[in-house]
Amino acid sequence: MSGELNSRFFFDFVRLHLFDGRLSTNQARGLITILDKWNQSYASRDDRWLAYALGTAHHETGRTMLPITEFGGPTYFFKMYDREGQRPDIAKRLSNTERGDGVRFCGRGFVQLTGRGNYTLWARLLNVDLISNPDLVLQPDFATAILFEGMIEGLFTGRGLPDYFDGSKADWVNARRIINGKDKADLVASYALKYYAAISYTI
């Protein structure tokens, strides 16, 4: 942002254009958590990175704007991610090598961190035991670090925010590849563009 965020405009705008006119206390708290982390650690970076991260969190959390556990349950997680489930190729790609890994390392956080391999990586980067206690990913400090560092450095898919937003380059649709291929790419882009409009009006 070229100036200080106009908080009143931001919350009025997102309430109207992204939350159907009503913003709950928890949604506001989640937005503040993400904005505070950005201001503390990344304020000098490209504003479009913040907007796309917000749009991603909006989608991945079902617009709760809080770190969540993936929708589903143990039976679903076993089927989707366990080596003995219905998609052993996906389990292998996620490094889910032990029975029960599909349930233990289901999606969590602002970006739905999934799989033993990803939890192992972030346990090292955050210096916290996510293997014994994967629910730590739900803590706001860890969830925001994973959101921003993962998306900036390309730690989820090998593609990061600088690949899509750099100088005059702004590829709001293909930036979805940072997280999940082209799944809902147009929808996430629409959220991100609205967040960009909300943060671009500064004091």
C-alpha positions, -999 to 999 in steps of 0.1 A, spaced: 0 0 0 13 34 -9 -2 47 24 -18 34 56 -47 11 52 -80 28 55 -95 3 80 -130 17 79 -132 16 41 -116 -19 41 -141 -34 64 -171 -16 49 -160 -27 14 -154 -64 22 -186 -65 43 -206 -54 14 -188 -71 -15 -175 -103 0 -197 -111 30 -232 -103 18 -235 -72 40 -227 -89 73 -193 -95 89 -192 -116 121 -169 -109 150 -149 -141 141 -146 -131 105 -134 -96 114 -109 -111 139 -95 -134 112 -91 -106 88 -73 -85 114 -50 -114 122 -40 -117 85 -36 -80 81 -15 -76 113 9 -104 102 13 -87 68 20 -53 84 45 -68 108 65 -88 84 57 -80 47 44 -44 46 70 -34 20 61 -62 -4 36 -61 -33 1 -53 -22 -13 -78 -47 4 -106 -28 -17 -96 3 -49 -94 -18 -43 -128 -33 -35 -143 1 -67 -129 15 -87 -142 -15 -71 -176 -10 -79 -177 27 -115 -165 19 -119 -196 -3 -100 -222 16 -117 -214 49 -152 -213 35 -151 -175 42 -148 -181 80 -114 -163 78 -102 -185 106 -77 -214 104 -100 -244 101 -98 -282 98 -108 -293 63 -145 -301 60 -151 -338 63 -143 -364 89 -121 -394 97 -138 -417 72 -135 -391 44 -99 -382 52 -89 -419 53 -105 -425 19 -90 -394 3 -54 -393 18 -45 -426 35 -22 -451 18 -49 -477 24 -77 -454 12 -91 -450 -23 -63 -428 -37 -30 -444 -28 -12 -424 -55 -23 -392 -37 -13 -406 -4 22 -413 -18 25 -379 -32 17 -364 2 42 -387 19 15 -404 39 35 -435 45 18 -449 77 -17 -461 82 -37 -432 98 -17 -405 81 -46 -395 60 -66 -386 91 -38 -372 112 -25 -350 84 -57 -338 69 -60 -302 57 -57 -275 83 -51 -237 85 -58 -209 61 -45 -229 31 -55 -265 41 -20 -278 47 -22 -315 39 0 -346 42 29 -358 63 54 -344 39 40 -309 43 37 -311 80 72 -323 83 85 -294 62 66 -268 83 76 -285 115 112 -278 106 106 -243 93 85 -232 123 106 -252 148 75 -268 163 64 -304 166 35 -306 141 40 -343 137 29 -351 173 5 -322 174 -8 -313 139 -35 -292 153 -9 -265 161 -14 -255 124 -47 -240 136 -30 -215 159 -31 -181 142 6 -173 145 15 -206 127 -14 -204 103 -5 -169 91 32 -178 87 23 -208 66 -1 -187 45 24 -160 36 57 -178 36 42 -207 17 26 -185 -9 55 -162 -13 83 -188 -14 63 -213 -35 65 -240 -8 32 -257 -17 35 -264 -54 68 -249 -64 51 -217 -76 49 -185 -56 33 -151 -56 63 -135 -74 57 -157 -103 23 -141 -109 26 -106 -95 58 -87 -104 60 -52 -118 34 -49 -146 26 -87 -144 -6 -95 -127 -21 -129 -134 -49 -132 -109 -63 -164 -124 -32 -186 -129 -20 -176 -94 -43 -203 -82 -15 -227 -92 3 -216 -60 -22 -237 -41 -43 -261 -62 -38 -261 -100 -67 -243 -117 -94 -255 -92 -119 -226 -87 -92 -203 -102 -117 -177 -116 -136 -177 -83 -106 -171 -61 -94 -144 -85 -127 -126 -81 -123 -127 -43 -87 -115 -46 -96 -86 -68 -122 -74 -44 -97 -76 -15 -73 -56 -37 -99 -29 -42 -105 -28 -4 -68 -24 5 -60 0 -24 -80 29 -8 -55 43 16 -53 72 40 
